[in-house]
Amino acid sequence: SSDRHTWIYIDFDTREVVTPADPDNSTEWDLAFKRYDIKLNGGVSGTGGVQVAGFEGYYDSFETSTQASPHGWVTDEADSDGDGTPEYALGAWYDYDHTTHELSPADMLYFVQTVEGDYFRLRFTSYYNGAGTSGFVSFESSAIDSY
């Protein structure tokens, strides 16, 4: 969503947007999106136990990555750099071009373990909609086997 104040909550298993009454204590959602911020239902962002493992340089390995990683799992952590924002586990999903002020997907492949304990591979494809408007994160994902 391009809204600067509203989180959009996604349930990976159903591929649907959900509206949890109490997002901090809900098992209805896995990832939430607010412009370029993406939070997990785990760690400081929720009680669902969601975690990710990110691998730099493996963006193009999306199709061949059919099994979740046995290592590298993290979740959202408390603000540690003083900017008032939690340290989101998916915080490195994009690259920022200081010349054009545009965001593009980083060379990252992610594995996600959902609230239900299922595993998905994930890579981000854009931050812009078809009209070029910012704040519309798109991604591709599919279920994979556990390690």
DSSP file with accessible surface (Angstrom, degrees, kcal/mol):
  #  RESIDUE AA STRUCTURE BP1 BP2  ACC     N-H-->O    O-->H-N    N-H-->O    O-->H-N    TCO  KAPPA ALPHA  PHI   PSI    X-CA   Y-CA   Z-CA
    1    1 A S              0   0   46      0, 0.0    34,-1.5     0, 0.0   136,-0.1   0.000 360.0 360.0 360.0 144.6    0.0    0.0    0.0
    2    2 A S        +     0   0   46     32,-0.1     2,-0.2   134,-0.1   134,-0.1   0.546 360.0 116.5 -84.0  -4.3    1.2    3.5   -0.7
    3    3 A D        -     0   0   66    132,-0.1    32,-0.2     1,-0.1     3,-0.0  -0.439  59.1-149.9 -65.7 133.0   -0.4    4.7    2.6
    4    4 A R  S    S+     0   0  159      1,-0.2    -1,-0.1    -2,-0.2     3,-0.0   0.529  90.6  35.0 -82.4  -6.6    2.3    6.0    5.0
    5    5 A H  S    S+     0   0  158      1,-0.1     2,-0.5     2,-0.0    -1,-0.2   0.551  98.7  79.9-124.3 -13.6    0.4    5.0    8.1
    6    6 A T        -     0   0   68     -3,-0.0     2,-0.3    -5,-0.0    29,-0.2  -0.879  62.0-144.7-110.4 128.1   -1.5    1.8    7.4
    7    7 A W        -     0   0   41     -2,-0.5     2,-0.5    27,-0.1    27,-0.2  -0.678   9.1-146.8 -83.7 141.0   -0.1   -1.7    7.5
    8    8 A I  E     -A   33   0A  49     25,-2.4    25,-2.4    -2,-0.3     2,-0.4  -0.956  16.8-148.6-108.0 121.0   -1.4   -4.3    5.0
    9    9 A Y  E     -AB  32  18A  29      9,-0.7     9,-2.4    -2,-0.5     2,-0.4  -0.770  11.6-165.2 -99.4 133.3   -1.4   -7.8    6.6
   10   10 A I  E     -AB  31  17A  27     21,-3.2    20,-3.2    -2,-0.4    21,-1.6  -0.950  15.8-151.0-120.7 134.8   -0.9  -10.9    4.4
   11   11 A D  E  >> - B   0  16A  18      5,-2.7     4,-1.6    -2,-0.4     5,-1.1  -0.915  11.9-161.0 -98.3 111.2   -1.5  -14.5    5.3
   12   12 A F  T  45S+     0   0    1     -2,-0.7    -1,-0.1     1,-0.2    17,-0.1   0.847  85.5  56.8 -62.6 -36.8    1.0  -16.4    3.1
   13   13 A D  T  45S+     0   0   52      1,-0.2    -1,-0.2    -3,-0.1   130,-0.1   0.881 120.4  27.9 -67.8 -35.4   -0.8  -19.8    3.4
   14   14 A T  T  45S-     0   0   68     -3,-0.2    -1,-0.2     2,-0.2    -2,-0.2   0.551  98.8-132.7 -99.0 -11.1   -4.1  -18.4    1.9
   15   15 A R  T  <5 +     0   0  120     -4,-1.6     2,-0.3     1,-0.2    -3,-0.2   0.828  63.7 128.9  61.7  34.8   -2.5  -15.6   -0.2
   16   16 A E  E   < -B   11   0A 119     -5,-1.1    -5,-2.7     0, 0.0     2,-0.4  -0.881  66.0-115.3-123.3 153.6   -5.0  -13.2    1.2
   17   17 A V  E     -B   10   0A  94     -2,-0.3     2,-0.3    -7,-0.2    -7,-0.2  -0.681  40.0-168.0 -78.1 133.3   -5.1   -9.8    2.9
   18   18 A V  E     -B    9   0A  25     -9,-2.4    -9,-0.7    -2,-0.4    11,-0.0  -0.847  21.6-144.4-123.1 161.3   -6.4  -10.1    6.4
   19   19 A T        -     0   0  129     -2,-0.3     2,-0.1   -11,-0.1   -11,-0.0  -0.743  20.2-163.1-126.8  81.7   -7.5   -7.6    9.0
   20   20 A P        -     0   0   10      0, 0.0     4,-0.1     0, 0.0     6,-0.1  -0.428  17.5-141.9 -68.0 138.4   -6.5   -8.8   12.5
   21   21 A A  S    S+     0   0  105      1,-0.3     5,-0.1    -2,-0.1     0, 0.0   0.880 100.3  20.6 -65.4 -37.8   -8.3   -7.1   15.4
   22   22 A D  S >  S-     0   0   79      1,-0.1     3,-1.9     3,-0.1    -1,-0.3  -0.757  72.3-176.6-133.1  83.5   -5.0   -7.2   17.4
   23   23 A P  G >  S+     0   0   28      0, 0.0     3,-1.1     0, 0.0    24,-0.3   0.810  80.7  61.0 -54.5 -33.4   -2.1   -7.6   15.0
   24   24 A D  G 3  S+     0   0   92      1,-0.3    23,-0.6    22,-0.1    24,-0.0   0.735 116.9  30.8 -67.0 -22.5    0.5   -7.7   17.9
   25   25 A N  G <  S+     0   0  103     -3,-1.9     2,-0.4    21,-0.2    -1,-0.3  -0.300  98.8 110.8-130.6  48.1   -1.2  -10.9   19.2
   26   26 A S    <   -     0   0    9     -3,-1.1    21,-0.2     1,-0.1     3,-0.2  -0.945  47.9-165.0-127.4 145.5   -2.6  -12.5   16.1
   27   27 A T  S    S+     0   0   90     -2,-0.4    88,-0.1     1,-0.1    -1,-0.1   0.204  75.1  92.5-106.5  14.8   -1.8  -15.7   14.2
   28   28 A E  S    S+     0   0   89     87,-0.1     2,-0.3    -5,-0.0    -1,-0.1   0.706  83.5  47.8 -78.7 -22.0   -3.8  -14.5   11.2
   29   29 A W        -     0   0    0     -3,-0.2   -18,-0.3    -6,-0.1     3,-0.1  -0.848  46.0-175.9-126.7 158.3   -0.9  -12.9    9.4
   30   30 A D  S    S+     0   0    1    -20,-3.2    11,-2.1     1,-0.4     2,-0.3   0.718  76.8  17.7-113.9 -51.0    2.7  -13.6    8.3
   31   31 A L  E     -AC  10  40A   0    -21,-1.6   -21,-3.2     9,-0.2    -1,-0.4  -0.950  61.4-160.5-125.4 149.5    4.0  -10.4    6.7
   32   32 A A  E     -AC   9  39A   0      7,-2.3     7,-2.3    -2,-0.3     2,-0.4  -0.982   8.0-154.3-130.6 145.3    2.8   -6.8    6.8
   33   33 A F  E     +AC   8  38A  12    -25,-2.4   -25,-2.4    -2,-0.4     2,-0.3  -0.945  20.7 166.9-124.2 135.2    3.6   -4.0    4.4
   34   34 A K  E >  S- C   0  37A  47      3,-2.5     3,-2.3    -2,-0.4   -32,-0.1  -0.821  72.6 -61.9-144.9 100.9    3.7   -0.3    4.7
   35   35 A R  T 3  S-     0   0   30    -34,-1.5   102,-0.2   100,-0.4    -1,-0.2  -0.360 120.7 -15.5  53.5-119.2    5.4    1.4    1.8
   36   36 A Y  T 3  S+     0   0   98     -3,-0.1     2,-0.4    -2,-0.1    -1,-0.3   0.566 117.9  97.4 -90.9  -5.9    9.0    0.0    1.9
   37   37 A D  E <   -C   34   0A  35     -3,-2.3    -3,-2.5     2,-0.0     2,-0.4  -0.679  50.5-177.1 -82.6 135.9    8.7   -1.3    5.5
   38   38 A I  E     -C   33   0A   2     -2,-0.4    52,-0.5    -5,-0.2     2,-0.3  -0.995   4.0-169.5-133.3 123.9    7.9   -5.0    5.8
   39   39 A K  E     -C   32   0A  19     -7,-2.3    -7,-2.3    -2,-0.4     2,-0.3  -0.836  13.0-135.5-116.1 155.4    7.4   -6.6    9.2
   40   40 A L  E     -C   31   0A   0     -2,-0.3     2,-2.2     2,-0.2    -9,-0.2  -0.768  25.8-115.6-101.3 152.6    7.1  -10.2   10.3
   41   41 A N  S    S+     0   0    0    -11,-2.1     9,-2.9    -2,-0.3     2,-0.3  -0.506  92.7  73.7 -82.4  68.9    4.6  -11.7   12.7
   42   42 A G  S >  S+     0   0    1     -2,-2.2     3,-1.8     7,-0.3    34,-0.3  -0.973  81.9  14.9-170.1 164.4    7.5  -12.5   15.0
   43   43 A G  G >  S-     0   0   46     -2,-0.3     3,-0.9     1,-0.3    34,-0.2  -0.330 129.0 -12.9  61.3-134.9   10.0  -10.9   17.4
   44   44 A V  G 3  S+     0   0   80     32,-1.5    -1,-0.3     1,-0.2    33,-0.1   0.621 136.8  59.9 -74.7 -10.3    9.1   -7.4   18.4
   45   45 A S  G <  S-     0   0    8     -3,-1.8     2,-0.3     1,-0.3    -1,-0.2   0.574 116.7 -20.2 -96.3 -11.7    6.4   -7.2   15.6
   46   46 A G    <   -     0   0    7     -3,-0.9     3,-0.4    -4,-0.2    -1,-0.3  -0.952  51.7-111.9 176.5 167.6    4.1  -10.0   16.6
   47   47 A T  S    S+     0   0   87    -23,-0.6    -5,-0.1   -24,-0.3   -22,-0.1   0.266  84.7  98.2 -99.7  11.5    3.6  -13.3   18.5
   48   48 A G  S    S-     0   0   12    -22,-0.2    -6,-0.2     1,-0.1    -1,-0.2   0.562  85.1-127.1 -81.2  -9.7    3.3  -15.6   15.5
   49   49 A G        +     0   0   51     -3,-0.4    -7,-0.3     1,-0.2     2,-0.1   0.653  47.6 163.7  76.5  14.4    6.9  -16.8   15.4
   50   50 A V        +     0   0    0     -9,-2.9     2,-0.3   -20,-0.1    -1,-0.2  -0.417   9.5 174.6 -68.7 140.3    7.5  -15.9   11.8
   51   51 A Q  E     -D  113   0B  56     62,-1.4    62,-2.8    24,-0.1     2,-0.3  -0.956  15.3-153.4-143.2 160.5   11.1  -15.9   10.7
   52   52 A V  E     -DE 112  74B   1     22,-2.6    22,-2.9    -2,-0.3     2,-0.4  -0.938   8.6-152.5-132.6 156.8   13.1  -15.4    7.6
   53   53 A A  E     -DE 111  73B   0     58,-2.1    58,-2.4    -2,-0.3     2,-0.4  -0.994  20.8-161.5-127.1 121.3   16.5  -16.4    6.2
   54   54 A G  E     -D  110   0B  32     18,-0.5     2,-0.5    -2,-0.4    56,-0.2  -0.875   6.6-165.4-109.7 140.9   17.9  -14.1    3.6
   55   55 A F  E >   -D  109   0B  43     54,-2.8    54,-1.8    -2,-0.4     3,-1.2  -0.942  12.8-144.1-131.2 110.1   20.7  -14.8    1.1
   56   56 A E  E 3  S+D  108   0B 159     -2,-0.5    52,-0.2     1,-0.2    50,-0.0  -0.446  85.1  24.4 -70.2 139.4   22.5  -12.1   -0.8
   57   57 A G  T 3  S+     0   0   44     50,-3.6    -1,-0.2    -2,-0.1    51,-0.2   0.494  98.1  93.2  87.3   5.7   23.5  -12.9   -4.3
   58   58 A Y    X   +     0   0  127     -3,-1.2     3,-2.0    49,-0.5    50,-0.2   0.202  40.3 114.0-116.5  15.5   20.8  -15.6   -4.8
   59   59 A Y  G >  S+     0   0   45      1,-0.3     3,-1.2     2,-0.2    -1,-0.1   0.911  80.7  50.3 -51.6 -45.2   18.0  -13.6   -6.4
   60   60 A D  G 3  S+     0   0  140      1,-0.3     3,-0.3    -3,-0.2    -1,-0.3   0.514  97.4  70.5 -76.4  -2.9   18.3  -15.5   -9.6
   61   61 A S  G <>  +     0   0   36     -3,-2.0     4,-1.3     1,-0.2     3,-0.3   0.276  64.5 109.1 -94.4  12.6   18.2  -18.8   -7.8
   62   62 A F  T X4 S+     0   0    6     -3,-1.2     3,-0.7     1,-0.2    -1,-0.2   0.929  77.9  46.3 -53.6 -51.6   14.5  -18.4   -7.0
   63   63 A E  T 34 S+     0   0  119     -3,-0.3    -1,-0.2     1,-0.2    -2,-0.1   0.823 116.6  43.6 -65.0 -31.7   13.3  -21.1   -9.3
   64   64 A T  T 34 S+     0   0  110     -3,-0.3     2,-1.1    -4,-0.2    -1,-0.2   0.542  89.1  93.8 -94.6  -5.9   15.9  -23.7   -8.3
   65   65 A S    <<  +     0   0   21     -4,-1.3    -1,-0.1    -3,-0.7    56,-0.1  -0.731  40.9 151.2 -89.8  97.4   15.6  -23.1   -4.5
   66   66 A T        +     0   0   82     -2,-1.1    79,-2.1     1,-0.1     2,-0.4   0.356  53.3  60.6-111.4   4.4   13.1  -25.7   -3.5
   67   67 A Q  B    S-h  145   0C 116     77,-0.2    79,-0.2    -3,-0.1    80,-0.1  -0.999  84.0-113.4-137.7 133.4   14.2  -26.4    0.0
   68   68 A A        -     0   0    2     77,-2.9    -2,-0.1    -2,-0.4    53,-0.1  -0.231  42.7 -95.8 -62.3 152.9   14.3  -24.0    3.0
   69   69 A S        -     0   0    8      1,-0.1    78,-0.2   -16,-0.1    -1,-0.1  -0.363  17.0-143.5 -68.9 145.4   17.7  -23.1    4.4
   70   70 A P  S    S+     0   0   89      0, 0.0     2,-0.3     0, 0.0    -1,-0.1   0.482  82.7  27.1 -84.3  -1.3   19.0  -25.0    7.5
   71   71 A H  S    S+     0   0  114      1,-0.1    -2,-0.1   -18,-0.0     0, 0.0  -0.929  86.1  61.1-149.4 170.3   20.6  -21.8    8.8
   72   72 A G        +     0   0   45     -2,-0.3   -18,-0.5     1,-0.2     2,-0.2   0.583  58.0 161.1  89.2  12.0   20.4  -18.0    8.9
   73   73 A W  E     +E   53   0B  41    -20,-0.2     2,-0.3    -3,-0.1   -20,-0.2  -0.487   7.0 159.0 -76.1 132.0   16.9  -17.6   10.5
   74   74 A V  E     -E   52   0B  69    -22,-2.9   -22,-2.6    -2,-0.2     2,-0.3  -0.898  20.0-159.8-140.4 168.9   16.1  -14.2   12.0
   75   75 A T        -     0   0   38     -2,-0.3   -32,-0.1   -24,-0.2   -24,-0.1  -0.826  44.5 -58.7-141.0 179.1   13.0  -12.2   13.0
   76   76 A D        -     0   0    2    -34,-0.3   -32,-1.5    -2,-0.3     2,-0.3  -0.393  55.4-164.4 -66.2 139.7   12.2   -8.6   13.7
   77   77 A E  B     -I   87   0D 117     10,-2.2    10,-2.5   -34,-0.2     3,-0.1  -0.832  26.7 -84.1-123.7 162.3   14.2   -7.0   16.5
   78   78 A A        -     0   0   63     -2,-0.3    -1,-0.1     8,-0.2     7,-0.1  -0.183  62.9 -78.2 -60.9 153.4   13.9   -3.9   18.7
   79   79 A D        +     0   0   58      1,-0.2    -1,-0.2     7,-0.1     0, 0.0  -0.330  54.3 167.9 -53.1 123.6   15.3   -0.6   17.4
   80   80 A S        +     0   0  100      5,-0.3    -1,-0.2    -3,-0.1    -2,-0.1   0.467  67.9  55.4-119.7  -6.3   19.1   -0.7   17.8
   81   81 A D  S    S-     0   0   97      4,-0.3    -2,-0.1     0, 0.0    -1,-0.0   0.320 105.0-114.8-112.0   7.8   20.2    2.3   15.7
   82   82 A G  S    S+     0   0   69      3,-0.1    -3,-0.0     1,-0.1     0, 0.0   0.607  80.4 120.0  77.2  13.1   18.1    5.0   17.4
   83   83 A D  S    S-     0   0   95      2,-0.3    -1,-0.1     1,-0.0    -4,-0.0   0.448  82.4-115.2 -90.7   1.2   15.9    5.8   14.4
   84   84 A G  S    S+     0   0   66      1,-0.2    -5,-0.1     0, 0.0    -1,-0.0   0.520  83.8 104.7  83.0   3.7   12.7    4.9   16.2
   85   85 A T  S    S-     0   0   46     -7,-0.1    -4,-0.3     1,-0.0    -5,-0.3  -0.952  75.2-110.2-118.8 138.6   11.9    2.0   13.9
   86   86 A P        -     0   0   40      0, 0.0     2,-1.3     0, 0.0    -8,-0.2  -0.152  37.2-102.9 -57.8 161.0   12.4   -1.7   14.7
   87   87 A E  B     -I   77   0D  51    -10,-2.5   -10,-2.2   -12,-0.0     2,-0.2  -0.742  43.9-150.6 -87.0  94.0   15.2   -3.6   12.9
   88   88 A Y    >   -     0   0   35     -2,-1.3     3,-2.1   -12,-0.2     4,-0.2  -0.501  12.8-137.8 -71.6 133.7   13.0   -5.4   10.4
   89   89 A A  T 3  S+     0   0   25      1,-0.3     3,-0.4    -2,-0.2    -1,-0.1   0.785 107.9  47.2 -62.0 -26.7   14.4   -8.8    9.3
   90   90 A L  T >  S+     0   0    0    -52,-0.5     3,-1.6     1,-0.2    -1,-0.3   0.143  78.0 115.5 -98.6  19.9   13.4   -7.9    5.7
   91   91 A G  T <  S+     0   0   41     -3,-2.1     3,-0.4     1,-0.3    -1,-0.2   0.717  70.7  55.7 -63.7 -20.3   14.9   -4.4    5.9
   92   92 A A  T 3  S+     0   0   61     -3,-0.4    -1,-0.3     1,-0.2    14,-0.1   0.174  71.2 111.5 -98.7  20.9   17.5   -5.1    3.3
   93   93 A W  S <  S+     0   0    2     -3,-1.6    13,-2.9   -57,-0.1     2,-0.3   0.728  75.3  45.7 -69.1 -18.9   15.0   -6.2    0.6
   94   94 A Y  E     -J  105   0E  64     -3,-0.4     2,-0.4    11,-0.3    13,-0.0  -0.852  66.7-139.6-126.8 160.1   15.7   -3.1   -1.6
   95   95 A D  E     -J  104   0E  86      9,-3.3     9,-2.2    -2,-0.3     2,-0.5  -0.917  21.4-145.1-109.8 142.1   18.5   -1.0   -3.0
   96   96 A Y  E     -J  103   0E  92     -2,-0.4     2,-0.7     7,-0.2     7,-0.2  -0.942   1.9-147.9-113.7 126.4   18.1    2.8   -3.0
   97   97 A D  E  >> -J  102   0E  71      5,-2.6     4,-2.3    -2,-0.5     5,-0.6  -0.834   5.1-162.7 -92.9 111.7   19.6    4.9   -5.8
   98   98 A H  T  45S+     0   0  145     -2,-0.7    -1,-0.1     1,-0.2    -2,-0.0   0.694  87.7  52.4 -69.7 -18.0   20.6    8.2   -4.3
   99   99 A T  T  45S+     0   0  125      1,-0.1    -1,-0.2     3,-0.1    -2,-0.0   0.926 124.4  22.6 -81.5 -48.4   20.8    9.8   -7.8
  100  100 A T  T  45S-     0   0   69      2,-0.1    -2,-0.2     0, 0.0    -1,-0.1   0.576  95.6-133.0 -94.3 -12.9   17.3    8.8   -9.1
  101  101 A H  T  <5 +     0   0  120     -4,-2.3     2,-0.3     1,-0.2    -3,-0.2   0.833  60.1 137.7  61.1  34.5   15.7    8.3   -5.6
  102  102 A E  E   < -J   97   0E 112     -5,-0.6    -5,-2.6    32,-0.0     2,-0.4  -0.851  48.5-137.6-112.3 148.3   14.3    5.1   -6.8
  103  103 A L  E     +J   96   0E  18     -2,-0.3    24,-0.4    -7,-0.2    -7,-0.2  -0.817  22.4 177.5-100.2 142.5   14.0    1.7   -5.0
  104  104 A S  E     -J   95   0E  59     -9,-2.2    -9,-3.3    -2,-0.4    22,-0.1  -0.972  40.9 -84.5-138.9 154.6   14.8   -1.6   -6.7
  105  105 A P  E     -J   94   0E  34      0, 0.0   -11,-0.3     0, 0.0   -12,-0.1  -0.336  45.5-126.5 -60.3 134.0   14.8   -5.1   -5.4
  106  106 A A        -     0   0    7    -13,-2.9     2,-2.6     1,-0.1    18,-0.2  -0.351  33.0 -94.8 -72.9 162.5   18.1   -6.1   -3.8
  107  107 A D  S    S+     0   0   76     -2,-0.1   -50,-3.6    16,-0.1   -49,-0.5  -0.456  83.6 131.2 -77.8  67.4   19.9   -9.2   -5.0
  108  108 A M  E     -D   56   0B  25     -2,-2.6     2,-0.4   -52,-0.2    16,-0.3  -0.980  44.3-164.0-128.8 138.8   18.3  -11.2   -2.2
  109  109 A L  E     -D   55   0B   2    -54,-1.8   -54,-2.8    -2,-0.4     2,-0.4  -0.976  20.0-162.4-116.4 133.1   16.5  -14.5   -2.0
  110  110 A Y  E     -DF  54 122B   4     12,-2.8    12,-2.6    -2,-0.4     2,-0.4  -0.898  15.3-155.1-118.1 148.5   14.4  -15.1    1.2
  111  111 A F  E     -DF  53 121B  14    -58,-2.4   -58,-2.1    -2,-0.4     2,-0.4  -0.961  17.8-159.9-114.1 138.4   13.0  -18.1    2.9
  112  112 A V  E     -DF  52 120B   0      8,-2.7     8,-2.1    -2,-0.4     2,-0.6  -0.970  11.7-157.5-121.7 132.4   10.0  -17.5    5.1
  113  113 A Q  E     -DF  51 119B  38    -62,-2.8   -62,-1.4    -2,-0.4     6,-0.2  -0.959  27.3-146.1-105.0 120.8    8.7  -19.8    7.9
  114  114 A T    >   -     0   0    4      4,-2.6     3,-1.8    -2,-0.6   -84,-0.1  -0.184  28.4 -95.3 -82.5 175.4    5.0  -18.9    8.5
  115  115 A V  T 3  S+     0   0   33      1,-0.3    -1,-0.1     2,-0.1   -87,-0.1   0.879 127.8  52.1 -54.3 -40.0    2.9  -18.9   11.6
  116  116 A E  T 3  S-     0   0   96      1,-0.1    -1,-0.3   -89,-0.1     3,-0.1   0.520 121.4-108.7 -77.2  -7.5    1.7  -22.4   10.6
  117  117 A G  S <  S+     0   0   29     -3,-1.8     2,-0.1     1,-0.3    -2,-0.1   0.557  73.8 137.5  89.5   9.6    5.3  -23.6   10.2
  118  118 A D        -     0   0   74     28,-0.0    -4,-2.6     1,-0.0     2,-0.4  -0.465  46.8-129.6 -83.7 162.7    5.1  -23.8    6.4
  119  119 A Y  E     +FG 113 144B  30     25,-0.6    25,-2.4    -6,-0.2     2,-0.3  -0.918  24.0 178.5-120.0 140.7    8.0  -22.7    4.3
  120  120 A F  E     -FG 112 143B  10     -8,-2.1    -8,-2.7    -2,-0.4     2,-0.3  -0.972  24.3-133.6-134.5 149.1    8.0  -20.3    1.3
  121  121 A R  E     -FG 111 142B  31     21,-2.6    21,-1.4    -2,-0.3     2,-0.4  -0.784  32.8-173.1 -95.8 149.9   10.7  -18.9   -1.0
  122  122 A L  E     +FG 110 141B   0    -12,-2.6   -12,-2.8    -2,-0.3     2,-0.3  -0.998  19.2 170.5-149.7 135.7   10.3  -15.2   -1.7
  123  123 A R  E     - G   0 140B  36     17,-2.2    17,-2.8    -2,-0.4     2,-0.3  -0.984  30.8-124.0-144.4 144.9   11.9  -12.5   -3.8
  124  124 A F  E     - G   0 139B   4     -2,-0.3    15,-0.3   -16,-0.3   -16,-0.1  -0.642  21.4-177.1 -87.9 142.7   10.7   -8.9   -4.3
  125  125 A T  E     -     0   0B  57     13,-2.6     2,-0.3     1,-0.3    14,-0.2   0.691  58.1  -9.7-113.9 -26.2   10.0   -7.7   -7.8
  126  126 A S  E     - G   0 138B  34     12,-1.4    12,-2.6   -22,-0.1    -1,-0.3  -0.991  30.9-150.6-166.4 163.8    9.1   -4.0   -7.6
  127  127 A Y  E    S+     0   0B   6    -24,-0.4     9,-1.7    -2,-0.3     8,-1.1   0.248  83.4  70.9-116.8   3.9    8.2   -1.1   -5.4
  128  128 A Y  E    S- G   0 134B  53      6,-0.2     6,-0.2     7,-0.2     2,-0.1  -0.923  72.5-131.5-127.0 147.1    6.1    0.6   -8.1
  129  129 A N    >   -     0   0   59      4,-1.9     3,-2.2    -2,-0.3    -2,-0.1  -0.228  48.6 -82.0 -84.2-175.9    2.7   -0.1   -9.6
  130  130 A G  T 3  S+     0   0   94      1,-0.3    -1,-0.1     2,-0.1    -2,-0.0   0.759 131.7  53.1 -60.6 -25.7    2.0   -0.2  -13.4
  131  131 A A  T 3  S-     0   0   88      2,-0.1    -1,-0.3     0, 0.0    -3,-0.0   0.442 120.4-107.7 -89.1  -0.6    1.7    3.6  -13.4
  132  132 A G    <   +     0   0   49     -3,-2.2     2,-0.3     1,-0.3    -2,-0.1   0.586  67.3 151.0  86.6  10.6    5.1    4.1  -11.7
  133  133 A T        -     0   0   68      1,-0.1    -4,-1.9     2,-0.0     3,-0.4  -0.607  41.8-126.4 -78.8 134.3    3.6    5.1   -8.4
  134  134 A S  E    S+G  128   0B  37     -2,-0.3    -6,-0.2    -6,-0.2    -1,-0.1  -0.292  81.3  54.1 -77.5 162.6    5.8    4.2   -5.4
  135  135 A G  E    S+     0   0B   0     -8,-1.1     2,-0.6     1,-0.1  -100,-0.4   0.545  71.7 112.9  95.2   9.1    4.7    2.3   -2.3
  136  136 A F  E     -     0   0B  72     -9,-1.7     2,-0.2    -3,-0.4    -1,-0.1  -0.748  50.5-164.3-115.6  82.0    3.3   -0.8   -4.1
  137  137 A V  E     -     0   0B  26     -2,-0.6     2,-0.3  -102,-0.2   -10,-0.2  -0.455   7.2-172.3 -67.6 130.9    5.6   -3.6   -3.1
  138  138 A S  E     +G  126   0B  44    -12,-2.6   -13,-2.6    -2,-0.2   -12,-1.4  -0.931   9.0 165.2-123.2 152.9    5.3   -6.7   -5.3
  139  139 A F  E     -G  124   0B  58     -2,-0.3     2,-0.4   -15,-0.3   -15,-0.2  -0.957  28.3-130.3-153.9 166.3    6.9  -10.0   -4.9
  140  140 A E  E     +G  123   0B  62    -17,-2.8   -17,-2.2    -2,-0.3     2,-0.3  -0.971  31.5 162.2-124.7 145.9    6.8  -13.6   -6.0
  141  141 A S  E     -G  122   0B  20     -2,-0.4     2,-0.3   -19,-0.2   -19,-0.2  -0.983  12.9-176.3-154.4 159.2    6.7  -16.6   -3.6
  142  142 A S  E     -G  121   0B  29    -21,-1.4   -21,-2.6    -2,-0.3     2,-0.1  -0.975  36.7 -92.2-158.0 153.9    5.8  -20.3   -3.6
  143  143 A A  E     -G  120   0B  71     -2,-0.3     2,-0.3   -23,-0.2   -23,-0.3  -0.350  45.4-179.3 -66.2 143.9    5.7  -23.1   -1.1
  144  144 A I  E     -G  119   0B  20    -25,-2.4   -25,-0.6    -2,-0.1   -77,-0.2  -0.868  30.4 -87.5-136.5 172.6    8.8  -25.2   -0.7
  145  145 A D  B     -h   67   0C 115    -79,-2.1   -77,-2.9    -2,-0.3     2,-0.1  -0.447  42.5-109.5 -80.1 155.4    9.9  -28.1    1.4
  146  146 A S              0   0   67    -79,-0.2    -1,-0.1    -2,-0.1   -28,-0.0  -0.321 360.0 360.0 -75.3 167.6   11.4  -27.8    4.9
  147  147 A Y              0   0  124    -78,-0.2    -1,-0.1   -80,-0.1   -78,-0.1  -0.356 360.0 360.0 -87.6 360.0   15.1  -28.5    5.4
